[in-house]
Amino acid sequence: MAELKLGKLPERTPVKLSITITPDLQTALQTYAAIYAETYGVEEPIAELVPAMLASFLESDRSFVRARDARQRAEMIERAWEQKIEPLTVRISTAVRITSLSRSRIYELIQSAISRP
């Protein structure tokens, strides 16, 4: 059996998917679906495989995951400022480690916080 990157799909509620793709991509998706059926013994429609493929792709894109996580951390920090939560005092090196932000970005955030009215 083939060792596919995409594992067997979990039970789920069907979701309608409508996209336009090239003929070459359609052929590749049909081939993938056939190999998936051979591997797991379950025929899944392409429209059911594509969302799992996209989710798997996004989670395997390290640059995307880092950027998404950094954005979420920045939004969390912004919400904390808006809620007037008393900030903790930490060293810059600790802030870099716990936020995964760069030193220069942390200094930018500090400067913008100082210059707020």
Backbone as numpy.savetxt, mean C-alpha at the origin, in Angstrom:
# Nx Ny Nz CAx CAy CAz Cx Cy Cz
3.13 -28.66 -9.67 2.29 -27.47 -9.67 3.17 -26.21 -9.67
2.67 -25.16 -10.28 3.39 -23.89 -10.32 3.32 -23.20 -8.97
4.39 -22.49 -8.62 4.41 -21.71 -7.37 4.10 -20.26 -7.75
2.84 -19.87 -7.61 2.42 -18.52 -8.00 2.65 -17.54 -6.86
2.93 -16.31 -7.20 3.09 -15.26 -6.20 1.77 -14.98 -5.50
0.68 -15.09 -6.23 -0.65 -14.85 -5.67 -1.15 -16.14 -5.04
-1.44 -16.10 -3.74 -1.96 -17.27 -3.04 -3.42 -17.49 -3.39
-3.97 -18.61 -2.88 -5.37 -18.91 -3.14 -6.23 -17.81 -2.51
-7.21 -17.35 -3.26 -8.06 -16.25 -2.80 -8.91 -16.69 -1.61
-9.07 -15.82 -0.61 -9.94 -16.15 0.52 -11.40 -16.00 0.11
-12.29 -16.52 0.95 -13.72 -16.32 0.70 -14.00 -14.82 0.71
-14.89 -14.37 -0.17 -15.15 -12.93 -0.26 -16.50 -12.68 -0.91
-16.97 -11.50 -0.72 -18.20 -11.06 -1.38 -17.81 -10.57 -2.77
-18.48 -11.05 -3.82 -18.12 -10.61 -5.17 -18.30 -9.10 -5.36
-17.36 -8.52 -6.09 -17.41 -7.09 -6.40 -17.29 -6.95 -7.91
-18.15 -6.15 -8.50 -18.11 -5.95 -9.95 -16.92 -5.07 -10.31
-16.21 -5.47 -11.36 -15.04 -4.73 -11.83 -15.19 -4.51 -13.32
-15.04 -3.27 -13.74 -15.14 -2.96 -15.16 -13.95 -2.10 -15.55
-13.07 -2.65 -16.41 -11.90 -1.92 -16.87 -11.70 -2.18 -18.36
-10.90 -1.37 -19.00 -10.54 -1.57 -20.39 -9.06 -1.94 -20.42
-8.75 -3.06 -21.08 -7.36 -3.53 -21.14 -6.98 -3.84 -22.58
-5.68 -3.98 -22.82 -5.20 -4.32 -24.15 -5.42 -5.81 -24.41
-5.48 -6.20 -25.67 -5.62 -7.63 -25.99 -4.49 -8.49 -25.40
-3.26 -7.97 -25.42 -2.14 -8.72 -24.85 -2.32 -8.95 -23.36
-2.79 -7.93 -22.66 -3.02 -8.09 -21.22 -4.15 -9.08 -20.96
-5.19 -9.05 -21.80 -6.29 -10.00 -21.64 -5.78 -11.44 -21.81
-4.94 -11.65 -22.80 -4.37 -12.98 -23.02 -3.54 -13.41 -21.82
-2.73 -12.50 -21.31 -1.90 -12.83 -20.14 -2.77 -13.15 -18.93
-3.84 -12.40 -18.72 -4.74 -12.65 -17.60 -5.46 -13.99 -17.75
-5.86 -14.31 -18.97 -6.51 -15.60 -19.21 -5.54 -16.76 -18.93
-4.29 -16.59 -19.35 -3.27 -17.60 -19.08 -3.04 -17.74 -17.59
-2.96 -16.61 -16.90 -2.76 -16.64 -15.44 -3.93 -17.35 -14.77
-5.14 -17.05 -15.18 -6.33 -17.68 -14.60 -6.30 -19.18 -14.83
-5.85 -19.62 -16.01 -5.76 -21.06 -16.30 -4.73 -21.73 -15.40
-3.57 -21.10 -15.22 -2.53 -21.66 -14.34 -3.00 -21.63 -12.89
-3.71 -20.59 -12.51 -4.28 -20.51 -11.16 -5.23 -21.69 -10.92
-6.08 -21.97 -11.90 -7.04 -23.08 -11.77 -6.30 -24.42 -11.67
-5.25 -24.60 -12.46 -4.45 -25.82 -12.37 -3.78 -25.95 -11.00
-3.31 -24.84 -10.48 -2.57 -24.85 -9.22 -3.49 -25.11 -8.03
-4.63 -24.43 -7.98 -5.50 -24.50 -6.81 -6.76 -25.34 -7.01
-7.00 -25.81 -8.24 -8.17 -26.63 -8.50 -9.47 -25.87 -8.45
-9.40 -24.56 -8.55 -10.59 -23.70 -8.51 -10.49 -22.71 -9.66
-11.52 -22.67 -10.50 -11.54 -21.67 -11.57 -12.11 -20.37 -11.03
-11.34 -19.32 -11.12 -11.77 -18.00 -10.67 -11.87 -17.09 -11.88
-12.93 -16.29 -11.97 -13.02 -15.33 -13.07 -11.90 -14.28 -12.94
-11.47 -13.80 -14.07 -10.40 -12.80 -14.08 -10.78 -11.59 -13.23
-12.04 -11.19 -13.28 -12.49 -10.04 -12.50 -12.33 -10.28 -10.99
-12.26 -11.54 -10.56 -12.04 -11.85 -9.15 -10.56 -11.89 -8.82
-9.73 -12.24 -9.79 -8.29 -12.32 -9.57 -7.62 -10.95 -9.58
-8.09 -10.06 -10.44 -7.42 -8.77 -10.64 -7.33 -7.94 -9.35
-8.40 -7.79 -8.54 -8.24 -7.00 -7.31 -7.18 -7.57 -6.37
-7.12 -8.90 -6.26 -6.09 -9.51 -5.41 -4.70 -9.29 -6.00
-4.60 -9.33 -7.32 -3.31 -9.08 -7.98 -2.86 -7.64 -7.72
-3.80 -6.71 -7.84 -3.46 -5.30 -7.61 -3.05 -5.06 -6.16
-3.78 -5.65 -5.22 -3.43 -5.50 -3.81 -2.05 -6.08 -3.53
-1.78 -7.25 -4.10 -0.47 -7.88 -3.93 0.63 -7.02 -4.53
0.37 -6.47 -5.71 1.35 -5.60 -6.36 1.65 -4.38 -5.50
0.60 -3.72 -5.00 0.80 -2.52 -4.20 1.58 -2.82 -2.93
1.27 -3.92 -2.26 1.96 -4.27 -1.03 3.40 -4.69 -1.27
3.72 -5.15 -2.48 5.09 -5.56 -2.79 5.93 -4.40 -3.32
5.32 -3.26 -3.58 6.04 -2.08 -4.08 6.58 -1.32 -2.87
7.84 -1.54 -2.55 8.41 -0.97 -1.33 8.40 0.55 -1.32
8.63 1.16 -2.48 8.60 2.63 -2.53 7.21 3.15 -2.21
6.19 2.51 -2.77 4.81 2.91 -2.50 4.49 2.73 -1.01
4.86 1.59 -0.44 4.55 1.32 0.97 5.24 2.34 1.86
6.52 2.65 1.58 7.23 3.67 2.38 6.57 5.03 2.25
6.23 5.42 1.02 5.59 6.72 0.80 4.23 6.79 1.47
3.44 5.72 1.35 2.12 5.67 2.00 2.25 5.76 3.51
3.21 5.00 4.08 3.40 5.02 5.52 3.88 6.38 6.00
4.80 7.00 5.23 5.28 8.34 5.60 4.14 9.35 5.55
3.29 9.23 4.55 2.14 10.13 4.43 1.20 9.95 5.62
0.95 8.69 6.01 0.08 8.43 7.14 0.67 8.98 8.44
2.00 8.82 8.60 2.65 9.38 9.80 2.57 10.89 9.81
2.80 11.51 8.66 2.71 12.97 8.58 1.30 13.45 8.89
0.29 12.73 8.38 -1.10 13.10 8.67 -1.40 12.94 10.16
-0.84 11.89 10.77 -1.04 11.67 12.20 -0.41 12.81 13.01
0.78 13.24 12.60 1.45 14.35 13.28 0.63 15.62 13.10
0.13 15.86 11.89 -0.68 17.05 11.62 -1.95 17.05 12.48
-2.61 15.89 12.57 -3.81 15.80 13.41 -3.47 16.08 14.88
-2.33 15.61 15.32 -1.92 15.85 16.70 -1.74 17.35 16.94
-1.13 18.05 15.95 -0.96 19.50 16.09 -2.33 20.19 16.14
-3.23 19.74 15.27 -4.55 20.36 15.22 -5.33 20.14 16.52
-5.10 19.00 17.16 -5.80 18.69 18.40 -5.08 19.26 19.62
-4.00 19.98 19.37 -3.21 20.60 20.43 -2.71 19.58 21.46
-2.32 18.40 20.96 -1.75 17.39 21.83 -0.35 17.84 22.22
-0.05 17.74 23.49 1.27 18.16 23.98 2.33 17.25 23.38
3.28 17.80 22.64 4.29 16.97 22.00 5.30 16.42 23.01
5.87 15.27 22.67 6.94 14.69 23.46 8.26 15.29 23.01
9.22 15.28 23.88 10.54 15.75 23.52 11.40 14.53 23.23
11.93 14.47 22.01 12.82 13.37 21.63 14.00 13.94 20.85
15.07 13.19 20.81 16.22 13.59 20.00 15.86 13.44 18.52
16.53 14.21 17.68 16.27 14.14 16.24 16.51 12.72 15.74
17.57 12.07 16.19 17.86 10.71 15.74 16.73 9.75 16.13
16.12 9.96 17.29 15.00 9.12 17.71 13.78 9.41 16.85
13.55 10.69 16.56 12.41 11.07 15.71 12.56 10.45 14.32
13.78 10.43 13.79 14.03 9.82 12.48 13.69 8.34 12.54
14.13 7.67 13.61 13.91 6.23 13.74 12.42 5.89 13.89
11.68 6.63 14.73 10.30 6.26 14.99 9.33 6.74 13.91
9.72 7.74 13.13 8.82 8.24 12.08 9.23 7.82 10.68
10.48 7.39 10.50 11.04 7.08 9.18 11.09 8.29 8.27
10.97 9.47 8.84 11.13 10.70 8.07 12.61 11.05 8.04
13.03 11.82 7.05 14.42 12.24 6.99 14.67 13.34 8.01
15.94 13.53 8.36 16.32 14.58 9.30 15.86 15.95 8.78
16.08 16.18 7.47 15.71 17.47 6.91 14.20 17.69 6.97
13.40 16.64 6.75 11.94 16.78 6.83 11.51 17.09 8.26
12.15 16.45 9.22 11.83 16.72 10.62 12.16 18.17 10.97
13.31 18.64 10.51 13.66 20.05 10.75 12.66 20.99 10.08
12.19 20.62 8.88 11.17 21.44 8.20 9.89 21.49 9.03
9.47 20.35 9.56 8.25 20.30 10.38 8.42 21.13 11.65
9.61 21.05 12.24 9.87 21.85 13.45 9.80 23.34 13.11
10.41 23.72 12.01 10.40 25.12 11.61 8.98 25.61 11.33
8.20 24.78 10.65 6.82 25.21 10.36 5.99 25.30 11.64
6.27 24.44 12.61 5.55 24.50 13.88 5.93 25.75 14.67
7.20 26.11 14.61 7.68 27.30 15.34 7.09 28.56 14.72
6.96 28.59 13.40 6.48 29.79 12.72 4.96 29.91 12.72
4.25 28.94 13.28 2.79 29.04 13.37 2.42 30.06 14.44
1.29 30.76 14.23 0.88 31.75 15.23 0.37 31.12 16.50
